[in-house]
Amino acid sequence: MANPTITTSYAGQWAGKYVSAALLSAPTIEGGGVTVMPNVKYKAVIQRLETTDFLKDASCDFTPVGTVDLTERVLQVKDLQVNMTFCKSEFHSTWQSIEMGYSSFDTLPKSFSDYLIAYAAEKVAAANEISIWQGSSAVSGQFDGLFTTAQADPNLPIAQNIAGGAINAGNVIPALQSVYNAIPATLYGKADLKIYVSQDVLKAYVAALGGFSALATSNSGVDAKGTMWYNNGMVTFNGLPLFMANGLPTSSMMATTTSNLYFGCSLLSDTQEVRVIDTSATLGDDNVRVVMRMAAGTQYGVIEDIVIYG
């Protein structure tokens, strides 16, 4: 990787601060939207047990009835890494140079090193959020996502694969109702059942419930508060929690249980451990390397317990 170009001339009050473009938050793992399976070195097996007609009228004899079908789904993690190189001499003309000392054998400015560690961890979290839902293992830096895998699964019931379009405040309520209606009876009522929605779907729903539209609950919205009703808290639809999954594709939804969705990784701490390595002592250069290594992947347990929209 080429060394970064550093352009700065500011030397005022906030000269020790760094800013960067906002990163996508990763609520799927942080908010408990999936079941996390740590310590997966390569593959983990998710067992699925199916039985039929095992309850019969009593008799004096032991008479086996019904069928027992044990199948499995495999969660396979993919090895990922972050490698960046910074040349310390790039900082000589910047306003952090005093932190590097006066020797020719410089060290990376501590303020930038601390910032870089936090930024790299957040960057990986944002990338993982995308992969968890719509990633593809064919793309470098991604693994197969839950939404794209389920949507292409031939065993997904036709009635639970809802073709959708662009969502807005005017059509979000009927779209949510179509997902709600498609939830199978065996799934409805489960304690961890959720409707996972993309960010634009949640924004449209919040706007619709704010009132002043034909589909709102009333002209002045929830509790007659209009557009002031929402305080960034939990939102439900017909009693089911709406979980905002930033990694979902635009205008898409998935209804299922948390216990049916799995995120596997090598060590959970791997996704947050950033190593900043000064190579001047070992390689004789003037560089600092930023390194992260991890393995991650996703899988669901039962495709029949999933409803897809989009």
ZIMO-V753392 format. One record per backbone hydrogen bond with DSSP energy under -0.5 kcal/mol. NH is the residue of the N-H (numbers start at 0). CO is the residue of the C=O. E is the energy in kcal/mol with one decimal. If there is no record, write none. Layout:
BEGIN
nh=NH co=CO e=E
nh=NH co=CO e=E
END
This chain:
BEGIN
nh=3 co=84 e=-0.5
nh=5 co=3 e=-0.5
nh=6 co=4 e=-0.6
nh=7 co=5 e=-0.5
nh=14 co=11 e=-1.5
nh=16 co=13 e=-1.8
nh=26 co=24 e=-0.5
nh=29 co=25 e=-1.4
nh=30 co=26 e=-2.9
nh=31 co=28 e=-1.3
nh=32 co=26 e=-0.5
nh=32 co=27 e=-2.2
nh=33 co=27 e=-0.8
nh=34 co=257 e=-0.6
nh=34 co=260 e=-3.0
nh=35 co=33 e=-0.6
nh=36 co=262 e=-3.3
nh=37 co=35 e=-0.6
nh=38 co=265 e=-2.1
nh=39 co=264 e=-2.8
nh=40 co=38 e=-0.8
nh=43 co=74 e=-2.4
nh=45 co=72 e=-3.6
nh=46 co=44 e=-0.7
nh=47 co=70 e=-3.3
nh=49 co=47 e=-0.5
nh=49 co=68 e=-2.6
nh=51 co=66 e=-1.6
nh=55 co=53 e=-0.6
nh=62 co=60 e=-0.8
nh=63 co=61 e=-0.5
nh=66 co=51 e=-1.2
nh=68 co=49 e=-3.5
nh=69 co=67 e=-0.5
nh=70 co=47 e=-2.8
nh=70 co=68 e=-0.6
nh=72 co=45 e=-2.5
nh=74 co=43 e=-3.4
nh=74 co=72 e=-0.5
nh=75 co=73 e=-0.7
nh=76 co=41 e=-2.1
nh=76 co=74 e=-0.5
nh=77 co=295 e=-2.7
nh=79 co=293 e=-3.4
nh=81 co=291 e=-2.5
nh=83 co=289 e=-2.0
nh=85 co=287 e=-2.9
nh=87 co=85 e=-0.6
nh=87 co=285 e=-2.8
nh=89 co=86 e=-1.6
nh=90 co=87 e=-1.9
nh=91 co=88 e=-1.3
nh=93 co=90 e=-1.3
nh=96 co=93 e=-1.5
nh=98 co=95 e=-1.9
nh=99 co=96 e=-1.4
nh=100 co=97 e=-1.0
nh=105 co=103 e=-1.3
nh=106 co=99 e=-0.6
nh=112 co=108 e=-2.5
nh=113 co=109 e=-2.9
nh=114 co=110 e=-1.8
nh=115 co=111 e=-2.8
nh=116 co=112 e=-2.0
nh=117 co=113 e=-1.8
nh=118 co=114 e=-2.7
nh=119 co=115 e=-2.6
nh=120 co=116 e=-1.7
nh=121 co=117 e=-2.1
nh=122 co=118 e=-2.5
nh=123 co=119 e=-2.1
nh=124 co=120 e=-2.1
nh=125 co=121 e=-2.4
nh=126 co=122 e=-2.0
nh=127 co=123 e=-2.7
nh=128 co=124 e=-1.9
nh=129 co=125 e=-1.4
nh=130 co=126 e=-2.2
nh=131 co=127 e=-2.9
nh=132 co=128 e=-0.8
nh=132 co=129 e=-0.7
nh=133 co=129 e=-2.8
nh=134 co=130 e=-1.5
nh=138 co=135 e=-2.0
nh=141 co=138 e=-1.9
nh=144 co=134 e=-2.2
nh=145 co=131 e=-3.2
nh=146 co=132 e=-1.0
nh=147 co=132 e=-1.6
nh=148 co=144 e=-1.8
nh=149 co=145 e=-2.4
nh=150 co=146 e=-2.5
nh=151 co=147 e=-1.2
nh=152 co=149 e=-1.0
nh=155 co=152 e=-1.7
nh=159 co=156 e=-1.6
nh=160 co=157 e=-1.7
nh=161 co=159 e=-0.6
nh=161 co=307 e=-3.1
nh=162 co=160 e=-0.5
nh=170 co=167 e=-1.1
nh=171 co=167 e=-1.5
nh=174 co=170 e=-1.9
nh=175 co=171 e=-2.6
nh=176 co=172 e=-2.2
nh=177 co=173 e=-1.9
nh=178 co=174 e=-1.4
nh=179 co=175 e=-2.6
nh=180 co=176 e=-2.7
nh=181 co=177 e=-1.1
nh=182 co=178 e=-0.6
nh=182 co=179 e=-1.0
nh=186 co=183 e=-1.3
nh=187 co=183 e=-2.0
nh=189 co=186 e=-1.8
nh=192 co=189 e=-1.5
nh=193 co=255 e=-2.6
nh=194 co=240 e=-2.5
nh=195 co=193 e=-0.6
nh=195 co=253 e=-3.5
nh=196 co=242 e=-2.5
nh=197 co=251 e=-1.8
nh=201 co=197 e=-1.9
nh=202 co=198 e=-2.3
nh=203 co=199 e=-2.0
nh=204 co=200 e=-2.2
nh=205 co=201 e=-2.6
nh=206 co=202 e=-2.2
nh=207 co=203 e=-2.4
nh=208 co=204 e=-2.2
nh=209 co=205 e=-0.5
nh=209 co=206 e=-0.7
nh=210 co=207 e=-1.2
nh=211 co=218 e=-2.2
nh=215 co=212 e=-1.2
nh=220 co=217 e=-1.5
nh=221 co=208 e=-2.0
nh=223 co=220 e=-1.9
nh=224 co=221 e=-2.1
nh=225 co=219 e=-3.3
nh=227 co=224 e=-1.9
nh=228 co=225 e=-1.4
nh=234 co=241 e=-0.6
nh=236 co=239 e=-2.5
nh=239 co=236 e=-2.1
nh=240 co=192 e=-0.5
nh=241 co=234 e=-3.1
nh=242 co=194 e=-2.1
nh=242 co=240 e=-0.6
nh=243 co=241 e=-0.6
nh=244 co=196 e=-2.7
nh=244 co=242 e=-0.7
nh=245 co=243 e=-0.7
nh=247 co=244 e=-2.0
nh=251 co=248 e=-0.8
nh=252 co=308 e=-2.3
nh=253 co=195 e=-2.4
nh=254 co=306 e=-2.4
nh=255 co=193 e=-1.7
nh=255 co=253 e=-0.5
nh=257 co=191 e=-1.5
nh=259 co=256 e=-1.4
nh=260 co=257 e=-1.5
nh=261 co=298 e=-2.8
nh=262 co=34 e=-2.6
nh=263 co=296 e=-3.0
nh=264 co=36 e=-1.9
nh=265 co=294 e=-1.7
nh=269 co=266 e=-1.6
nh=270 co=266 e=-0.6
nh=270 co=267 e=-0.9
nh=271 co=268 e=-1.7
nh=272 co=268 e=-1.0
nh=273 co=271 e=-0.7
nh=274 co=290 e=-2.6
nh=275 co=273 e=-0.5
nh=276 co=274 e=-0.6
nh=276 co=288 e=-3.1
nh=277 co=275 e=-0.5
nh=278 co=276 e=-0.7
nh=278 co=286 e=-1.8
nh=282 co=278 e=-3.1
nh=283 co=278 e=-0.6
nh=283 co=279 e=-0.9
nh=284 co=278 e=-0.6
nh=287 co=85 e=-2.7
nh=288 co=276 e=-3.3
nh=289 co=83 e=-2.7
nh=290 co=274 e=-2.7
nh=290 co=288 e=-0.5
nh=291 co=81 e=-1.9
nh=293 co=79 e=-2.1
nh=295 co=77 e=-1.8
nh=296 co=263 e=-1.9
nh=298 co=261 e=-1.9
nh=300 co=259 e=-2.0
nh=304 co=301 e=-1.3
nh=305 co=302 e=-1.3
nh=306 co=254 e=-2.1
nh=307 co=159 e=-3.3
nh=308 co=252 e=-2.6
nh=309 co=161 e=-2.2
END
